[in-house]
Amino acid sequence: MNELFASVDPNELWDATKATVTMLFFSLIAIVILGLPLGILMYSFAKKSIKATPFLYAILSFLINVIRSVPFIILMILLMPFTALITGTTIDIAGVIPPITVAGIAFFARLVETALREVDHGVIEAAQSMGASYWQIIHGVLLPEARAPIIAAITITSIALVDYTAVSGVIGGGGLGDLAIRYGYQRYETGIMIVTVVLLILIVQMIQLLGNRLVIYFSRHY
């Protein structure tokens, strides 16, 4: 057993873990900032919604479906020119945050749309009957009512991002995925592979635990 883990460098594991968390943190912030408004627009433009515009909904839905249909590893390659343009590199942390963000926005926006659809339409009609404007309905009714489902959507998206960061190791994206590929796969160092998998599992479990607690808290305090 000692021989199996003899090659595991704690410092390198710590650096890889920090890189993974950094990618998760900055990607998630960008995804929420951009994906939440997109999800609101998707909901608003849908048929029989508060700003029903089927043509615009069809365009947004098509674009989101296209992005979600492309496997992430292929999406990273397709976006390399764009990534290089805005970051100056296509590797390391800076080189993988843009494709992670693009993939995450499409994923999260669809979850937000679904969360908003769960809001009781009677509440919205009541707000409209009292003369509430579009933005008043969004900020005063929809977002508060869908707060817990949106937090659940952020949790699900965060867990998906863990998978994206691991896959980014294929192109030298850094983090635990890169470490697992370089040592566990290319050099057949099973010990490092096992440790990186355990660390990824722990990160997912912590995200899920925190997300569950927040969902329960906000479900009870509304």
GICORTA-V325912 format. One record per backbone hydrogen bond with DSSP energy under -0.5 kcal/mol. NH is the residue of the N-H (numbers start at 0). CO is the residue of the C=O. If there is no record, write none. Layout:
NH,CO + NH,CO
This chain:
4,0 + 5,2 + 7,4 + 8,6 + 9,7 + 12,8 + 13,9 + 14,10 + 15,11 + 16,12 + 17,13 + 18,14 + 19,15 + 20,16 + 21,17 + 22,18 + 23,19 + 24,20 + 25,21 + 26,22 + 27,23 + 28,24 + 29,25 + 30,26 + 31,27 + 32,28 + 33,29 + 34,30 + 35,31 + 36,32 + 37,33 + 38,34 + 39,35 + 40,36 + 41,37 + 42,38 + 43,39 + 44,40 + 45,41 + 45,42 + 48,45 + 50,43 + 51,48 + 52,44 + 56,52 + 57,53 + 58,54 + 59,55 + 60,56 + 61,57 + 62,58 + 63,59 + 64,60 + 65,61 + 66,62 + 67,63 + 68,64 + 69,65 + 69,66 + 70,68 + 73,70 + 74,70 + 75,71 + 76,72 + 77,73 + 78,74 + 79,76 + 82,78 + 83,79 + 84,80 + 85,81 + 86,82 + 87,82 + 87,83 + 88,82 + 91,171 + 94,90 + 95,91 + 95,92 + 96,92 + 97,93 + 99,95 + 100,96 + 101,97 + 102,98 + 103,99 + 104,100 + 105,101 + 106,102 + 107,103 + 108,104 + 109,105 + 110,106 + 111,107 + 112,108 + 113,109 + 114,110 + 115,111 + 116,112 + 117,113 + 117,114 + 118,115 + 122,119 + 123,119 + 124,120 + 125,121 + 126,122 + 127,123 + 128,124 + 129,125 + 130,127 + 131,126 + 136,132 + 137,133 + 138,134 + 139,135 + 140,136 + 141,136 + 142,137 + 144,140 + 145,141 + 146,143 + 149,145 + 150,146 + 151,147 + 152,148 + 153,149 + 154,150 + 155,151 + 156,152 + 157,153 + 158,154 + 159,155 + 160,156 + 161,157 + 162,158 + 163,159 + 164,160 + 165,161 + 166,162 + 167,163 + 168,165 + 169,166 + 170,167 + 171,168 + 172,167 + 175,15 + 177,173 + 178,174 + 179,175 + 180,176 + 181,177 + 182,178 + 183,178 + 183,179 + 184,179 + 185,180 + 186,182 + 188,182 + 189,187 + 190,3 + 191,188 + 192,188 + 193,189 + 194,190 + 195,191 + 196,192 + 197,193 + 198,194 + 199,195 + 200,196 + 201,197 + 202,198 + 203,199 + 204,200 + 205,201 + 206,202 + 207,203 + 208,204 + 209,205 + 210,206 + 211,207 + 212,208 + 213,209 + 214,210 + 215,211 + 216,212 + 217,213 + 218,214 + 219,215 + 220,216
